[in-house]
Amino acid sequence: MARKNVLSNLMAPAAEKLTPVNPAPEDHRQHVTYKGIGALGAVTRSIDALAAKADAAKEIEAKLTAGEVVIELEPDEIEDSFVSDRLAHSDQQFQELVEAMRLRGQDSPILVRPHPAKPGLYQIAFGHRRAKAARLLGRPVRAVVKALTDRDHVIAQGQENSARADLSFLERATFAGELEARGFDRETIMAALSADKTTVSKMLSVVNRIPRAVRAGIGPALAIGRDRWHELATRFDEAANEDRAVEFLSRERIKARAPEERFNLLAGHLAKGDAPASTHHKPAPATWERKDVKASIKAGGRQYTIALKAAEAAAFGAYITRNLDSLYEAFRAENQKKSGD
């Protein structure tokens, strides 16, 4: 799906600028003026002010319905998108944006939609960093308001993200994972990321195999491409590597490194686990026998199969199944003890 088709008509070429705090236009109603300055006068002035704001709000709503207005919103009227599109902001790049907006203002408006659950508020489709910079500068945010469905919202957000050169593979993959978790179909995810089915499948494979805590611990890692993320993802087919990775990334000397360095150091750390596994662990026997039971064992790659042959094979197998939790906990405890040694 072409980006221009989705985002067409979102920005009007000759948009009228309207600020919510503008006073309401004068009308022909007759206002009663009270000269007193007592309680009655104060109440009347408050009612007049509320009426003026209501008139202004109605005028804004009428303009927003047409979807052709650039308005100024206060930062506290805006919330982030319901789907996150970035793992972290680059402090340097963000500070450059803040300084640019300080000097010449906000060059282009952000895109928001009326908040689907909170009347009077708006939800960002794209332009999160511009909104954050405006909030930091204490300025209103220039925005185009458009009524968008959830699907249109994420497609606009995703395609605007895809146009940026500074969004990493992991951030794009994480965005795809968030959309899948929220029930969006593959066609929507493909449209949002401007990616084909194969690419989206690989993105989802990475985020579904690498635990969230590990991805967050590494960070965006702009220089790390799809193939290296996919290679790292295969490490987590071994369950014990999640704990190893989380512990490693929590070390202060690792946290102080740049995301790309954290990725490389973690990949090397997990790779070290391959050699001990092949030298210190005895290969699984082909068979195991006791007086009245025999087990055929087959080990290969990510599969390990035990086939029981005995009069009570079904009962023994059921017993093993019932105790898998305790067996697994004992296995993890023994591995952790060895790691500590």
C-alpha positions as CSV (number, residue, x, y, z in Angstrom):
1,M,0.0,0.0,0.0
2,A,1.5,3.3,-1.0
3,R,2.1,5.8,1.8
4,K,0.7,8.7,-0.2
5,N,-2.7,7.0,-0.5
6,V,-3.1,6.5,3.2
7,L,-1.9,9.9,4.2
8,S,-3.6,11.9,1.5
9,N,-5.8,14.8,2.5
10,L,-4.5,14.7,6.1
11,M,-2.7,18.0,5.6
12,A,-4.8,20.7,3.9
13,P,-2.8,23.0,1.6
14,A,-4.5,26.2,2.9
15,A,-5.3,25.2,6.5
16,E,-6.8,27.8,8.7
17,K,-4.9,28.3,12.0
18,L,-7.2,28.3,14.9
19,T,-6.1,28.5,18.5
20,P,-8.4,27.0,21.2
21,V,-7.8,29.9,23.5
22,N,-9.0,32.5,20.9
23,P,-12.0,34.5,22.2
24,A,-15.4,33.6,20.7
25,P,-16.6,35.9,18.0
26,E,-19.1,38.6,18.9
27,D,-22.7,37.7,18.3
28,H,-26.0,39.6,18.4
29,R,-27.2,38.4,21.8
30,Q,-27.9,41.0,24.3
31,H,-25.7,40.7,27.4
32,V,-26.8,42.1,30.7
33,T,-24.1,44.0,32.5
34,Y,-24.0,44.2,36.2
35,K,-22.1,47.2,37.6
36,G,-21.8,45.6,41.0
37,I,-18.6,44.0,42.0
38,G,-20.1,41.7,44.7
39,A,-20.9,38.0,44.6
40,L,-23.6,38.4,41.9
41,G,-21.3,40.3,39.6
42,A,-18.5,37.6,40.0
43,V,-21.0,34.8,39.2
44,T,-22.3,36.6,36.2
45,R,-18.8,37.2,34.9
46,S,-17.9,33.5,35.3
47,I,-21.1,32.5,33.4
48,D,-20.2,34.9,30.6
49,A,-16.6,33.5,30.4
50,L,-17.9,29.9,30.3
51,A,-20.4,30.8,27.6
52,A,-17.6,32.4,25.5
53,K,-15.5,29.3,25.9
54,A,-18.4,27.1,24.9
55,D,-19.0,29.2,21.8
56,A,-15.3,28.9,20.9
57,A,-15.3,25.2,21.5
58,K,-18.3,24.7,19.2
59,E,-16.5,26.7,16.5
60,I,-13.4,24.6,16.9
61,E,-15.5,21.3,16.8
62,A,-17.2,22.5,13.6
63,K,-13.8,23.2,12.0
64,L,-12.3,19.9,13.2
65,T,-15.1,17.9,11.7
66,A,-14.1,19.0,8.3
67,G,-10.5,17.8,9.0
68,E,-9.0,20.8,7.3
69,V,-7.7,22.8,10.2
70,V,-4.3,23.3,11.8
71,I,-5.0,24.2,15.4
72,E,-2.8,24.9,18.4
73,L,-3.3,22.5,21.3
74,E,-1.8,22.7,24.8
75,P,0.6,19.9,25.5
76,D,-1.6,18.6,28.4
77,E,-4.5,18.1,25.9
78,I,-2.4,15.5,24.0
79,E,-1.6,11.9,24.8
80,D,0.8,9.5,23.1
81,S,-0.4,6.9,20.7
82,F,-1.8,3.7,22.2
83,V,1.0,1.8,20.4
84,S,4.6,2.7,21.2
85,D,6.9,3.2,18.2
86,R,10.3,3.9,19.8
87,L,12.4,2.1,22.4
88,A,14.3,5.2,23.4
89,H,15.0,8.7,22.2
90,S,18.5,9.8,21.2
91,D,19.3,12.6,23.7
92,Q,21.5,14.3,21.1
93,Q,19.0,14.2,18.3
94,F,16.2,15.3,20.6
95,Q,18.1,18.2,21.9
96,E,18.8,19.3,18.3
97,L,15.1,19.2,17.6
98,V,14.4,21.2,20.7
99,E,16.9,23.8,19.7
100,A,15.6,24.0,16.2
101,M,12.0,24.5,17.5
102,R,13.3,27.1,19.9
103,L,14.8,29.1,17.1
104,R,12.3,28.8,14.3
105,G,9.2,27.3,15.8
106,Q,7.4,24.1,14.8
107,D,7.9,23.7,11.0
108,S,5.3,21.1,10.4
109,P,2.2,20.1,12.4
110,I,1.8,16.7,14.1
111,L,-1.2,14.4,13.4
112,V,-3.7,13.7,16.2
113,R,-7.2,12.2,16.4
114,P,-9.9,13.0,19.0
115,H,-9.2,10.6,21.9
116,P,-11.5,7.6,21.5
117,A,-12.1,7.3,25.3
118,K,-11.4,10.7,26.8
119,P,-13.5,13.6,25.5
120,G,-11.6,16.9,25.1
121,L,-8.2,15.1,24.7
122,Y,-6.3,14.1,21.6
123,Q,-4.1,11.1,20.7
124,I,-1.0,11.4,18.7
125,A,-0.7,9.4,15.5
126,F,2.7,10.8,14.6
127,G,4.8,13.6,15.8
128,H,5.6,12.4,19.4
129,R,9.0,14.0,19.5
130,R,7.7,17.4,18.3
131,A,5.0,17.3,20.9
132,K,7.6,16.4,23.6
133,A,9.8,19.2,22.5
134,A,6.9,21.7,22.5
135,R,6.0,20.6,26.0
136,L,9.6,21.1,27.1
137,L,9.6,24.6,25.6
138,G,6.3,25.5,27.2
139,R,4.7,26.1,23.8
140,P,1.4,25.0,22.2
141,V,1.6,22.2,19.6
142,R,0.5,22.8,16.0
143,A,-1.6,19.8,15.0
144,V,-3.9,18.5,12.3
145,V,-6.8,16.8,13.8
146,K,-8.3,13.9,11.8
147,A,-11.0,11.4,12.8
148,L,-9.2,8.0,12.5
149,T,-10.1,4.5,13.2
150,D,-7.6,2.4,15.1
151,R,-6.5,0.8,11.8
152,D,-6.0,4.1,10.0
153,H,-4.3,5.5,13.1
154,V,-1.6,2.7,13.2
155,I,-1.1,2.8,9.4
156,A,-0.5,6.5,9.5
157,Q,1.8,6.2,12.5
158,G,3.7,3.2,11.0
159,Q,4.2,4.7,7.6
160,E,5.4,8.0,9.0
161,N,7.9,6.0,11.1
162,S,9.0,4.0,8.0
163,A,9.9,7.3,6.3
164,R,12.4,8.1,9.0
165,A,16.0,7.0,8.5
166,D,16.6,6.9,12.3
167,L,14.2,4.1,13.2
168,S,16.1,0.9,13.9
169,F,15.1,-2.6,12.7
170,L,14.3,-3.6,16.3
171,E,12.0,-0.6,16.8
172,R,10.1,-1.5,13.6
173,A,9.9,-5.1,14.6
174,T,8.7,-4.1,18.1
175,F,6.0,-1.9,16.5
176,A,5.0,-4.9,14.4
177,G,4.8,-7.1,17.6
178,E,2.7,-4.5,19.4
179,L,0.2,-4.5,16.5
180,E,0.0,-8.3,16.4
181,A,-0.5,-8.4,20.2
182,R,-3.4,-6.0,19.8
183,G,-5.1,-8.2,17.2
184,F,-4.3,-6.4,14.0
185,D,-4.1,-8.6,11.0
186,R,-1.0,-9.2,8.8
187,E,-2.3,-6.9,6.0
188,T,-2.6,-4.0,8.4
189,I,0.9,-4.7,9.8
190,M,2.3,-4.9,6.3
191,A,0.6,-1.6,5.3
192,A,1.8,0.1,8.5
193,L,5.4,-0.9,8.0
194,S,5.4,-0.7,4.2
195,A,6.9,-4.2,4.3
196,D,6.2,-7.5,2.5
197,K,4.9,-10.6,4.2
198,T,8.3,-12.2,4.5
199,T,9.9,-9.2,6.2
200,V,7.0,-8.9,8.6
201,S,7.3,-12.6,9.5
202,K,11.0,-12.2,10.3
203,M,10.3,-9.1,12.4
204,L,7.7,-11.0,14.4
205,S,10.0,-14.0,14.8
206,V,12.6,-11.7,16.4
207,V,10.3,-10.0,18.8
208,N,8.5,-13.2,19.7
209,R,11.7,-15.1,20.5
210,I,13.8,-12.4,22.2
211,P,12.2,-11.6,25.6
212,R,10.9,-8.0,26.1
213,A,13.3,-7.4,29.0
214,V,16.3,-8.4,26.8
215,R,15.2,-6.1,24.0
216,A,14.7,-3.2,26.4
217,G,18.1,-3.9,28.0
218,I,19.9,-3.7,24.6
219,G,18.0,-0.7,23.2
220,P,17.4,0.5,19.6
221,A,20.9,-0.4,18.3
222,L,20.5,1.5,15.0
223,A,23.6,-0.2,13.4
224,I,22.4,-3.7,14.0
225,G,20.5,-5.2,11.1
226,R,17.9,-7.9,10.6
227,D,20.2,-10.9,10.1
228,R,22.2,-10.2,13.3
229,W,18.9,-9.8,15.3
230,H,17.7,-13.0,13.9
231,E,20.9,-14.8,14.8
232,L,20.6,-13.5,18.4
233,A,17.0,-14.6,18.5
234,T,18.0,-18.3,17.9
235,R,19.9,-18.1,21.2
236,F,16.7,-17.9,23.1
237,D,15.4,-21.2,21.9
238,E,17.4,-22.4,24.9
239,A,15.2,-21.2,27.9
240,A,18.1,-20.7,30.3
241,N,19.6,-17.9,28.1
242,E,16.8,-15.5,29.1
243,D,18.0,-15.4,32.7
244,R,21.6,-15.2,31.6
245,A,20.9,-12.3,29.2
246,V,18.9,-10.3,31.7
247,E,21.5,-10.7,34.4
248,F,24.3,-9.8,32.0
249,L,22.5,-6.6,30.8
250,S,21.8,-5.5,34.4
251,R,25.6,-5.2,35.1
252,E,26.5,-1.5,35.5
253,R,29.5,-1.7,33.1
254,I,27.2,-3.1,30.4
255,K,24.4,-0.6,31.0
256,A,27.0,2.2,30.5
257,R,27.7,1.1,26.9
258,A,25.9,2.2,23.8
259,P,23.1,-0.1,22.5
260,E,25.3,-1.5,19.6
261,E,28.0,-2.4,22.1
262,R,25.5,-4.0,24.4
263,F,24.2,-6.1,21.6
264,N,27.7,-7.3,20.6
265,L,28.7,-8.0,24.2
266,L,25.6,-10.0,24.8
267,A,25.9,-12.0,21.6
268,G,29.5,-12.9,22.7
269,H,28.4,-13.7,26.2
270,L,25.7,-16.1,25.1
271,A,28.0,-17.7,22.5
272,K,30.4,-18.6,25.3
273,G,27.7,-20.9,26.6
274,D,28.0,-23.2,23.6
275,A,31.5,-24.5,24.4
276,P,30.7,-25.6,28.0
277,A,27.6,-27.3,26.9
278,S,29.5,-29.5,24.5
279,T,32.5,-30.2,26.8
280,H,31.1,-30.5,30.3
281,H,27.8,-32.3,29.6
282,K,27.8,-35.9,28.8
283,P,26.0,-36.9,25.6
284,A,22.6,-38.4,26.2
285,P,22.6,-42.2,26.1
286,A,20.7,-43.9,23.4
287,T,18.8,-46.1,25.8
288,W,18.0,-46.2,29.5
289,E,16.9,-49.4,31.2
290,R,15.7,-50.6,34.6
291,K,14.3,-53.9,35.7
292,D,10.9,-53.6,34.0
293,V,11.1,-50.4,31.9
294,K,13.2,-49.4,28.9
295,A,13.5,-45.9,27.3
296,S,14.8,-45.0,23.9
297,I,16.3,-41.6,23.8
298,K,16.9,-39.3,20.8
299,A,18.6,-36.0,21.1
300,G,19.1,-33.6,18.2
301,G,19.2,-29.8,18.1
302,R,16.2,-28.3,19.7
303,Q,14.4,-31.6,20.3
304,Y,14.8,-34.3,22.9
305,T,12.6,-37.4,22.7
306,I,12.1,-40.1,25.3
307,A,10.1,-43.2,24.2
308,L,9.1,-45.5,27.0
309,K,8.5,-49.3,26.6
310,A,7.1,-51.2,29.5
311,A,3.9,-52.7,30.8
312,E,3.3,-49.6,32.8
313,A,4.7,-47.1,30.2
314,A,1.5,-45.1,30.1
315,A,1.4,-44.8,33.9
316,F,5.1,-43.9,34.2
317,G,4.8,-41.4,31.4
318,A,1.8,-39.8,33.2
319,Y,3.8,-39.6,36.4
320,I,6.6,-37.8,34.6
321,T,4.1,-35.4,33.1
322,R,2.6,-34.6,36.4
323,N,6.0,-33.8,37.9
324,L,7.4,-31.7,35.0
325,D,7.1,-28.5,36.9
326,S,9.3,-29.8,39.8
327,L,11.7,-31.4,37.5
328,Y,12.1,-28.3,35.5
329,E,12.7,-26.2,38.7
330,A,15.3,-28.6,39.9
331,F,17.0,-28.4,36.5
332,R,17.0,-24.5,36.6
333,A,18.3,-24.5,40.2
334,E,21.2,-26.9,39.2
335,N,22.1,-24.7,36.2
336,Q,22.1,-21.5,38.3
337,K,24.3,-23.2,40.9
338,K,26.8,-24.2,38.2
339,S,26.8,-20.7,36.8
340,G,27.6,-19.3,40.2
341,D,30.5,-21.7,40.6
